[in-house]
Amino acid sequence: MTGTTSLAIAIFAASTLLAANTAPSSSSKTVEERTRAAIARIERLDPKLHAVIAIDPTALGQARVLDKAKRPHGVLFGLPVLIKDNIETGGPQPTTAGSLALLHNVTGRDATVVARLRAAGAVILGKTNLSEWANIRASGSSWGWSAVGGQTHNPYALDRTPGGSSSGSAVAVAAAMVDAAIGTETDGSITIPASVNGIVGLKPTVGLVSRTHIVPISHSQDTAGPLAKDVTTAARLLVAIAGGDPTDPSTTQADAHVVDYVDSLKADALRGTRIGVLRFATGWSASVDSVFGRALDVLRAQGATLIEISTLKDRERIRPAEALVLHTEFKGDLNAYLATTPSTVTTRTLGDLIEFNREHAQRELLLFGQDRFEKAEATNGLEDAGYKQAKELALQLARTNGIDALLSTNNLTALVAPTMPPAWKIDAVNGDQLPGEGPGSLAAVAGYPHLTVPMGAVKGLPVGISFIGPAWSEATLLGYGYAFEQASHLRLTPTLQPALESSKTVASLLMPYTPTPATHSTEQGLRPPH
């Protein structure tokens, strides 16, 4: 049996076995009607948000086929899903990773994750914008910007960051263009945009979801994962996309760990649990800490025992080691990917891309450079001793002495922390200026799962709570996230206001104080300006 044939059988079997979990968003509508409605929302909202690079011209055709289908409905039957534009989809659309260099990268291939979505009954609606090259090109970039898609905007305040690199996927879900999208993460690229856009994001264990036909950064840390309106939808997406793929060696253990993730969603999942609070990953601001404190109260009220963890030894050494690993693997992995692209793609190596960007600097480099590309090009390959030492150190600090040790020493099943601060302003001059580091890198470098769920807002801007666990603990984390979601009853709705400062509440506070006639006599010393 060939790898392709066995994978197709596995995908069909999984979609049939889990058909009982099917929950179409509106059973009274046909799939075509739902798809047309999603397209209409994109056409109405996206001119302000720049979340969607292109709508798949085959989407309505896919919907009509599903409406006529006689076989059992899959777990995602009739659900329009948007795909980050570093993930290949069959059909006429290119997979650009946001770069002009890949405008003609029409491969005619479905990434394995997309094939699984189709088998589960999803409609592949189109491609979403992203931080160009999944944010590996420049250290001074603006998250959510690409040469192809422009700047994605946060729907809660259009002048604020959408996070990255799965920016468009997160914004499209937050703005209710769709209920579900797929992103990718190497370090923070699913969980960060999910947090700042007030939605659910799950970075799975590396190796649970295939990376075949996804533009790579790092075989040690890359994974695709769900971005969704709620935990249930995220679980349904994971049911569809999780599983082994003979063309991706990292997934050899996946099938042994796949479960029915929807079945793990219990309102009492937190009862009797012991969860670690990562205090060393807090302190973004007093406001975020206050929201986090209320979230911890919800966990306690649901029966969780919380254990305070104040420090993590040598945490500051993780980032430098990770950087060398990512730069080294990016060069080799990207060159291997480019070799599989059609002849219409003329950039065949990372070195070619660096030169292409210089030749097209007016669009590609006028805002942000390519220093990370240049660092990656200067690395010495996967046999380099420095790379091997950095990889071993990173795993030791983040996994063995990090998450594994924190869980086992304290007899815990998961760790929690604020995912990120509220969205900061887009800065086309200086790029993103992140004021610290959350818990995401720990899970990313370890290759472990990380779930973020909305926990509240600061002056109307969303913030998320992170649930992090050991390898293959997605079902546990989704259960905890679901229990928190059901108990907190939190619903955030973006308003697409131009800026937070222009909102009625905040704008009035930015103006000089003017007493009303009723208060003027009691406000001694205060007079309206002349």
Secondary structure, DSSP 8 states (H G I E B T S, - for coil): --HHHHHHHHHHHHHHHTGGG---S-TTS-HHHHHHHHHHHHHHHHHHH--EEEE-TTHHHHHHHHHH--S---TTTT-EEEEETTB--SSS----TT-GGGTT-------HHHHHHHHTT-EEEEEE--SGGGGTS-TT--TTEETTTEE---TT-TTB---SSSHHHHHHHHTTS-SEEEEEESSSTTHHHHHHTTSEEEE--TTSB--TTB--S-TTT-EEEEEESSHHHHHHHHHHHBS--TT-GGGTTHHHH---TTTT--TTTTTT-EEEEEGGG--S-HHHHHHHHHHHHHHHHTT-EEEEE---TTGGGHHHHHHHHHHHHHHHHHHHHHTTS-TT----SHHHHHHHHHHTHHHHTSS---HHHHHHHT---TT-HHHHHHHHHHHIIIIIIIIIHHHHHTT-SEEEEE---S--B--TTT-----S--SHHHHHHHT--EEEEEEEEETTEEEEEEEE-STT-HHHHHHHHHHHHHHHT--------S-GGGSHHHHHHTS-----HHHHTTSTT-----
